[in-house]
Amino acid sequence: MANFYTAEATLQASNVDRTRISAEDVGGRQRVAIVKYTSVGTEVNGDTLQLLKVTQPIIVDPTQSSVWCEGIFAGTSATIDIGDDPLWTDVTPDIDRFADGVSIFSAGLRLFTSGTLPASTSVPFTTTEAGYLTSTLNLGATATAGIDLTFRIVYTVK
């Protein structure tokens, strides 16, 4: 499966110092990260969106985090899961640690908790190693090109 990157994640992954976003620009005690992904039309079921690179321990708050979908993302069914990067080595990866089955089939604002409630709503999970927060696409058909997904991720820096 392919990985697709938001503009923020692309800049953070850059090996060129002048284009890389500093961890201080996305860090702090409590933050709201707003990242946007525009579909290219080649995304299929199981593809992963790299949403945000975290470089310090954080706790994501799924009860305050959301995604805005501007239109019909794909076919007759489309949901997303929000989890952690499978390259983290200190914990078992979980593609739906923060959200599970959030609908992106039609336009609208959806809380991360609008799907199946993740365990992290009752037992907060703290990341301990740098990596990406990810979104896994669960699509019934290939994605529609040009549809924006805007993620609002509320987190606390530990």
Secondary structure as UniProt FT lines:
FT   STRAND          3..5
FT   HELIX           7..13
FT   TURN            17..19
FT   HELIX           23..26
FT   STRAND          30..38
FT   TURN            45..46
FT   STRAND          48..54
FT   STRAND          58..60
FT   TURN            62..64
FT   STRAND          66..69
FT   STRAND          78..84
FT   TURN            86..87
FT   TURN            95..96
FT   STRAND          99..103
FT   STRAND          108..111
FT   HELIX           112..114
FT   HELIX           119..121
FT   STRAND          131..139
FT   TURN            145..146
FT   STRAND          148..157
//
